Each structure stands twice: as structure tokens, then as C-alpha cells.
Amino acid sequence: MKFDFPKDFLFGAASSACQIESAYLEDGKGEDVTGYYSKIYPEKFAGSHPNDSADFYYKYPEDIKMMQDLGLKCFRFSISWSRIFPNNPDEINQAGIDYYSDVIDKIREAGMKVFFDLWHCDLPMWVIEKGGVVNREFIDWFHKYAEVCFKAFGDRVDFWSTINEPSINIMAAYAYEHQAPFLRDMDLAIKACHVAILAHYDVVRLYKSMNFTGQIGAVIHVEPTYALTMDEKDEKAAERRFAFYSGVWMDPMFKGYYPKILMDYPWYTSKLPEGFEKELADNFIDSDFISINYYSPSFVKYADNGELDYEFVKNQQLPGDDYGFVVYPQGLFDVVNILHKTYPNKDIYITENGIGVKKEGTLDEQLVDDYRINYLREHLHSVSNAIKAGVPVKGYFHWSIIDTWEGYAGGYNFIFGFIQVNYQTRERRPRKSYHYYKEVIKQGSVY
């Protein structure tokens, strides 16, 4: 069976600065949380450091040529904040601006659209030292950074994301010790999330005031959440979990308020700052599009725990990858349909989707990644079916274009890229999946 895509569909791939750039403190770049904490707590990062990654900082012309050969319609990447503002919110590093400007020019010269994240997962250390995202001055710092980027690159960037995966880069950082600065304080986490939403509003308003022709939003990690049974308590528990993980970002960004299902729970509302509802209403500005990262669903049941009254359950019937994700292509179809119904009249971009497999065997053996081809095929089937069902999915970005540093989740031990990196020589070689995706893009269809 043939699964077709519209002629203007954006077949893309993604990566991020801190995961492939290397050149960690070169040309004036400042310390960021990923590199700093990987030195302080090497055990949290599988003994790895971002400086040892793919060396995109120096090899980007070669990599962009490979993207052009692949036929990508758009490349999603990020700007390292600490490469632009290395030491404080006032000192600008021109070398960083020049570097990203040339990257953008070469992407465009290769015939691709440009999708840039302002903040992926690498906050400057000076932000943490000044109080982090909890400090309301963060809004001003982020504004200054965004303004410099918009002025330097805004005429050439098609899509902007303010924040990538805040459920991980903020909530997990402050509440679950999974990201720098590795705290476990839910009260602090929810306050930080609120500040981040206000910062998002501020930067979206700034961008729109500058009259560029591009679009702006934020990239949200989504997990379609399924109830253990059809019992009403379990189904409501699944709604609360989805609201707490994804809706808590998307409702403010598209509606101007937090999910109503969370407002009935003092465990949540008591942690928000006084006057939060008015702050959201007074500062709200709509985002231009929906962009989501989808890897895995979650499964829950009702639990009377005095918090949001749910607990996770494991689905034993679905396969998983080595990285820990449940492989469930139907979940991608389900979640874009849910989002289309919840936030109608918004184009949807799938900004990340991929499979992580442990690095085993020789480099030659690792070039044969039939598992990735199967994964890609089945997920693109779901995207095509969603489009046929009337969901305005406009683009798909596979994670990742090239092998990545996965930080606390596994360092360099997992394979994600269409393009293999030999970390001893930095040689690049296309995997089997690269050639498969090239044919998909060329044909505009998947079998």
C-alpha cells in the first residue's frame, strides 16, 4: 500500500548545538550547564562530554552538503545561548553570531528551509548562577538573547522555537534531577515552568513586533497517555497525566490559561505564584504553529496519592527500543488528532521522532540499520494517515540527521543518526536509513 504526502510537505531532520557541535569553549563560547555538569558528575553522563561530539562546528559545510544530497526540505537546529552571551546578559560574542549566520546561509544555499531553537537544553552557566529559570529576571535575559538573534538571523530563519521540550529541560531539571541543575523540588519546578511560559510570551511578542515573515512557536514533548482500563477514574487519570506533561505548556501557549483539569487539584495550584491566572491572561500571545517531539506513549491508572491521582503502569505487549522508549506508531496518529481537535486551525510539525539503539558491532555493521528503516516507515504511515484524516501535519523531522551526544541519557552509547560519525576520526558515512529516507523524499511517498 502506498502512503502519499502533499507536494509541499517538509521532510526534514533535526539535531541541536550541544549534541553535535563540539568546540565547547572555542571562539569565545561560555560554559553551559551540559558541559559543566558532565565534568562535575561524569557518572550522570556515561562519562562523556559534549566537546567530543560530531564536530559540526567545523564540519558543518560538509554536513550540510550531505543534507542537500539527502534531499532535506528543512533542517532543524539550535543556537547555543552561551556562544552568543558567554558570560553574562550584556556581553555579546560576535564570533558566535558570525558562525550561526554562515550556517544559516549554507542551509539556505542548499535549498532548505531553516528551523532554529533558541533554547534546546544548554542554558549558560551564568543563568544558573544567577538563579536559573526560577528568577524572574530570566524573562529579561531571554528577551535580550532573542532580540540579538532575531536582529542577526530573523530575515533568513523560517521557523523559530523559543523553548525545546520544557517538560524535560525545566520540569525534569527542577523536580526529578534528570537534567541540570539536578534538583528535586516540585514547588520550584512549577514556578520555573510559569516563568518560562511568561518568557515565551515575551519573546513571541518581540518577534511579531519586528515584522519578519517567518513563524514562531515552541517545541513540546508529547506522550499520548492511555488509561489502563475504560473505567472513568482511569480515563480521567490519563487526561490529568497528559495535561500535566504536555497540556500544561500547550494550553497557555494557545489558549492563555492552564488546563482546567489541573485547576481542581490544590496539589498543583498551590505551587503556582499568586495571581498566575491574571499574569497569563494579561501576557498571552498566540503561537503560530504546533510543534511536537514524539517518541513514546505512556500508560496510567487511577491512584489516590494526594497529588494528581495517577500512577504509571507498564504495557508488556508493546516493543521497546534500547533507549527505553515504547515503540508505538499508532500513538503518533492519536496525538496529532488530539492536538488538532484541541487547538484547531494550527499547522502541526513533528519536530522529533526517532529510535535509539545501543552501539554494538563494528562501524561497518552499524551502517546497516534496518530497524530504523522499519521504525521510520511505520511512523510515516501514521503521519500520512493523519493527513488523510484531515489533520494539518505540514512537516516531519527525524531525530537525528547525524549521531548525537545524548548527555545524561547515555552519552555516545546510542545510535540515532542517518549519518554515522566515527568519533576517532570524525569521518561521516551515510547509513542504510539515509538512502531509504532519500528515496522517500524523492518519491513523496512511503510503501
C-alpha positions in Angstrom: 0.0 0.0 0.0 1.3 3.5 -0.9 1.2 6.3 1.6 1.4 9.7 -0.1 2.4 13.1 1.2 1.5 16.6 -0.2 4.0 18.1 -2.6 4.8 20.9 -0.1 5.3 18.6 2.8 8.5 19.4 4.8 10.6 16.3 5.0 13.3 17.3 7.5 15.8 16.1 10.1 16.9 17.6 13.4 19.7 18.0 15.8 21.0 20.5 18.4 24.1 22.6 19.1 25.1 21.0 22.3 24.7 17.5 20.9 26.8 17.7 17.7 28.8 21.0 17.7 31.9 20.2 19.8 34.2 23.2 20.0 32.9 23.5 23.6 34.7 26.7 24.7 36.2 27.8 21.4 35.9 31.2 19.8 34.6 32.9 22.9 31.9 30.4 23.8 31.0 30.4 27.5 30.4 27.5 29.9 26.9 25.9 29.7 25.1 23.5 32.0 25.6 20.4 29.9 29.4 20.7 29.7 29.8 22.0 33.2 27.8 19.3 34.9 29.2 16.5 32.8 32.6 17.4 34.3 31.2 17.6 37.9 29.0 14.5 37.7 30.5 12.3 34.9 28.5 9.3 36.2 25.3 11.1 35.1 26.5 11.5 31.6 28.0 8.0 31.0 31.5 9.6 31.5 31.1 11.7 28.3 31.4 15.4 27.4 29.8 17.4 24.6 33.2 18.5 23.3 33.7 15.0 22.0 30.7 15.0 19.7 30.4 15.2 15.9 32.4 18.4 15.4 29.7 20.1 13.5 31.2 23.5 14.4 34.0 22.9 12.0 32.4 20.3 9.6 29.0 22.0 9.0 29.8 22.7 5.3 30.4 19.0 4.7 27.3 18.0 6.8 25.0 20.5 5.0 26.2 19.1 1.7 25.2 15.6 2.9 21.8 17.0 3.9 21.4 18.5 0.4 22.3 15.2 -1.1 19.7 13.6 1.1 17.1 15.9 -0.3 16.0 17.5 3.1 13.5 20.3 2.7 14.2 21.7 6.1 16.9 21.4 8.8 16.1 22.0 12.5 19.0 23.0 14.7 19.6 25.2 17.8 21.6 28.2 18.8 23.9 27.8 21.8 22.9 30.7 24.1 26.4 30.6 25.7 28.0 31.0 22.3 26.2 34.4 21.9 26.2 35.6 25.5 29.1 33.7 27.1 29.5 35.3 30.5 26.5 37.5 31.4 23.4 39.0 29.9 25.2 42.0 28.4 28.4 40.8 26.7 27.8 39.6 23.1 30.2 37.3 21.3 30.4 38.3 17.7 32.2 35.1 16.7 29.1 33.2 17.7 26.8 35.4 15.6 29.1 35.1 12.6 29.2 31.3 12.9 25.4 30.8 13.1 25.0 33.3 10.3 27.2 31.3 8.0 25.4 28.0 9.0 22.1 29.6 8.1 23.4 30.9 4.8 24.7 27.5 3.8 21.4 25.8 4.7 19.6 28.2 2.5 22.1 27.9 -0.3 21.5 24.2 -0.2 17.8 24.8 -0.9 16.5 24.1 2.6 14.3 26.0 5.0 15.7 26.9 8.4 14.1 25.9 11.8 16.1 27.2 14.8 15.5 26.7 18.5 16.6 29.5 20.8 17.0 27.2 23.8 17.4 23.5 23.4 19.0 22.1 26.5 22.1 24.1 27.2 21.5 27.1 29.4 24.6 29.2 30.0 26.0 28.5 33.4 25.7 32.2 34.3 21.9 31.8 34.1 22.1 29.1 36.7 24.5 31.1 38.9 22.0 34.0 38.8 19.1 31.9 40.0 18.1 30.0 36.9 14.7 29.9 35.3 13.0 30.5 38.7 14.5 34.0 38.8 12.1 36.4 37.1 15.0 38.2 35.6 15.2 35.2 33.3 12.5 36.9 31.2 14.7 39.9 30.6 17.8 37.7 29.9 15.9 35.6 27.4 14.5 38.7 25.8 17.9 40.2 25.2 19.3 37.0 23.8 16.3 36.5 21.5 16.4 40.1 20.3 20.1 39.7 19.2 19.3 36.5 17.4 16.2 38.0 15.6 18.2 41.0 14.5 21.1 38.9 13.3 19.2 36.0 11.7 15.5 36.8 11.6 15.4 37.7 7.9 16.7 34.2 7.0 15.0 31.8 9.5 11.6 30.4 8.5 10.6 28.8 11.9 11.6 29.7 15.4 11.1 27.7 18.6 11.5 29.6 21.9 12.0 26.6 24.1 12.5 22.9 23.3 10.9 20.3 25.5 10.3 22.3 28.6 8.7 19.3 30.3 12.2 17.9 30.3 14.5 20.9 30.3 12.7 22.7 33.1 10.4 20.3 34.9 12.8 17.4 34.9 15.7 19.7 35.8 14.0 21.1 38.9 11.7 18.3 40.0 13.2 15.0 39.1 17.0 15.5 39.0 17.1 14.3 35.4 18.7 17.5 33.9 21.0 20.2 35.1 20.9 21.7 37.7 19.6 18.3 39.1 17.2 19.5 41.7 14.2 17.7 43.3 11.8 20.4 44.3 8.3 20.3 42.7 7.3 23.7 44.1 10.4 25.3 42.5 9.8 23.4 39.3 6.2 24.6 38.8 7.3 28.2 39.5 10.1 27.8 36.9 7.6 26.5 34.4 5.4 29.5 34.9 8.4 31.9 34.4 9.3 30.0 31.2 5.8 30.5 29.8 5.9 34.2 30.5 9.4 34.3 28.8 7.9 32.5 25.8 5.1 35.1 25.6 7.6 37.9 25.8 9.8 36.6 23.0 6.8 35.7 20.7 5.5 39.3 21.2 9.0 40.6 20.4 9.4 38.6 17.3 6.0 39.6 15.9 6.7 43.3 16.6 9.8 43.0 14.3 7.6 42.1 11.3 9.5 39.2 10.0 7.9 36.8 7.5 8.7 33.6 9.5 6.7 31.9 12.2 7.3 31.3 15.9 6.2 28.7 18.5 7.7 26.3 21.0 8.6 22.6 20.7 6.7 20.4 23.2 7.5 16.8 24.1 4.2 14.8 23.9 3.3 11.4 25.3 -0.2 10.3 24.3 -1.5 8.8 27.6 -3.7 5.7 27.7 -5.8 4.5 30.6 -5.2 1.0 32.0 -9.0 0.3 31.7 -12.1 2.0 30.4 -13.1 2.8 34.0 -13.9 6.6 34.3 -11.3 7.0 37.1 -8.6 5.6 34.9 -9.6 7.6 31.9 -9.6 10.9 34.0 -6.2 9.9 35.3 -4.9 9.6 31.8 -6.3 13.1 31.0 -4.6 14.6 34.0 -1.3 13.0 33.1 -1.4 14.3 29.5 -2.4 17.7 30.9 0.4 17.8 33.4 3.0 16.7 30.9 2.0 18.4 27.6 -1.2 20.4 28.1 0.4 22.5 30.9 2.5 24.1 28.1 0.2 24.0 25.2 -2.9 25.4 26.8 -1.1 28.5 28.0 0.6 28.9 24.6 -2.6 28.6 22.5 -5.4 29.5 25.0 -3.8 31.7 27.6 -4.6 29.5 30.7 -3.6 26.3 32.4 -5.5 23.1 31.7 -8.8 23.2 33.6 -8.5 19.6 34.7 -5.4 20.6 36.8 -7.2 23.6 38.4 -9.3 21.2 40.6 -6.1 19.9 42.3 -4.7 22.1 45.1 -1.5 20.0 44.9 -0.8 21.7 41.6 -2.5 25.2 42.1 -0.9 25.8 45.5 2.5 25.7 43.9 1.8 28.4 41.3 2.6 32.1 42.2 -0.1 34.4 43.4 -2.0 36.0 40.6 -0.9 33.4 38.0 -4.2 33.4 36.1 -4.1 37.2 35.6 -0.5 37.0 34.5 -1.3 34.5 31.8 -4.3 36.4 30.6 -2.5 39.8 30.6 0.6 38.5 28.7 -0.9 35.9 26.4 0.0 36.0 22.8 -0.8 33.1 20.4 1.9 30.9 18.9 1.9 30.4 15.1 2.1 26.6 14.9 2.2 23.4 16.9 5.5 21.6 17.0 5.9 18.3 18.9 8.5 15.7 19.7 7.1 12.2 19.8 8.9 9.1 20.8 6.8 7.1 23.2 3.3 6.8 24.8 2.6 6.4 28.5 0.1 4.3 30.3 -1.5 5.1 33.7 -4.2 4.1 36.1 -6.0 6.0 38.9 -4.2 6.2 42.2 -5.4 8.1 45.3 -2.0 9.6 46.1 -2.9 13.2 47.1 -1.2 14.7 44.1 -2.7 14.3 40.6 -4.1 10.9 41.4 -2.4 8.8 38.8 0.4 6.3 38.6 2.3 4.7 35.7 1.7 1.2 34.5 3.9 -0.8 32.1 2.4 -2.1 28.8 4.0 -5.5 28.4 2.6 -6.1 25.0 4.4 -3.3 23.1 8.1 -3.5 21.9 10.7 -1.0 23.1 14.0 0.3 21.9 17.3 0.2 23.8 16.9 3.8 24.8 13.8 3.0 26.8 11.1 4.2 24.5 8.0 2.2 23.8 7.7 1.8 20.0 4.1 2.6 19.1 3.5 4.3 15.7 -0.3 4.5 16.4 0.5 6.9 19.2 1.7 9.5 16.7 -1.5 9.3 14.8 -3.5 9.5 18.0 -1.7 12.5 19.4 -1.8 14.7 16.3 -5.5 14.1 16.1 -6.0 15.0 19.8 -4.0 18.2 19.3 -5.8 19.2 16.1 -9.2 18.8 17.9 -7.9 20.7 21.0 -6.1 23.5 19.1 -7.8 23.8 15.7 -6.6 26.0 12.8 -2.9 25.4 13.7 -0.4 23.7 11.4 1.4 20.8 13.1 5.1 19.9 12.7 6.6 16.7 14.1 9.9 18.2 15.1 11.5 15.0 16.5 10.8 11.3 16.2 13.4 8.6 16.2 14.7 5.3 17.6 17.7 4.8 19.9 19.8 1.6 19.6 22.9 0.7 21.6 26.1 1.0 19.7 27.3 -2.6 19.1 29.4 -4.3 16.5 31.8 -2.7 14.0 31.4 0.6 12.4 30.6 -1.2 9.1 27.9 -3.3 10.8 26.4 -0.2 12.3 25.8 1.2 8.8 23.0 -1.4 8.3 20.1 -0.1 10.4 17.0 -1.9 9.1 15.4 -1.3 12.5 15.5 2.5 11.8 14.0 2.0 8.3 11.2 -0.1 9.8 10.6 2.5 12.5 10.6 5.4 10.1 8.3 3.6 7.6 5.7 2.8 10.3 5.7 6.3 11.8 5.4 7.9 8.4 2.4 5.7 7.7 0.8 7.2 10.8 1.6 10.7 9.6 0.2 10.0 6.1 -3.0 8.5 7.6 -3.4 11.6 9.9 -3.1 13.9 6.9 -5.7 11.9 5.1 -8.0 12.2 8.1 -7.8 16.0 7.9 -5.0 16.8 10.4 -2.8 19.6 9.0 0.6 18.0 9.6 2.9 20.0 7.5 6.3 18.5 8.3 8.3 15.6 9.8 11.8 15.9 11.3 13.6 12.7 12.1 15.9 12.6 15.0 18.7 12.8 14.2 20.5 13.8 11.0 23.8 12.6 12.5 25.0 10.7 15.5 24.5 12.7 18.7 25.7 13.1 22.2 22.7 12.1 24.3 24.0 13.6 27.6 22.7 12.2 30.8 20.6 9.6 28.9 23.6 7.8 27.6 26.5 9.9 26.3 27.7 8.4 23.0 26.4 4.9 23.6 23.3 5.1 21.4 22.8 5.4 17.6 20.2 7.9 16.4 21.7 9.4 13.2 21.1 8.9 9.5 24.8 9.7 9.2 27.4 7.8 11.2 30.2 9.5 13.0 33.5 7.8 13.6 34.4 9.5 16.9 38.1 8.7 16.5 38.4 10.4 13.1 35.1 12.4 12.8 34.6 10.7 9.4 31.0 10.7 8.2 29.3 7.9 6.4 25.6 7.5 5.4 23.7 4.6 6.9 21.2 2.4 5.0 18.4 4.5 6.5 19.9 7.6 4.9 19.4 6.1 1.5 15.9 4.9 2.4 14.8 8.4 3.6 16.3 9.9 0.4 14.0 7.8 -1.7 11.0 8.7 0.5 11.7 12.4 0.0 12.3 12.0 -3.7 9.1 10.0 -4.3 7.0 11.9 -1.7 5.5 8.6 -0.6 6.1 5.6 1.6 5.3 2.0 0.9 
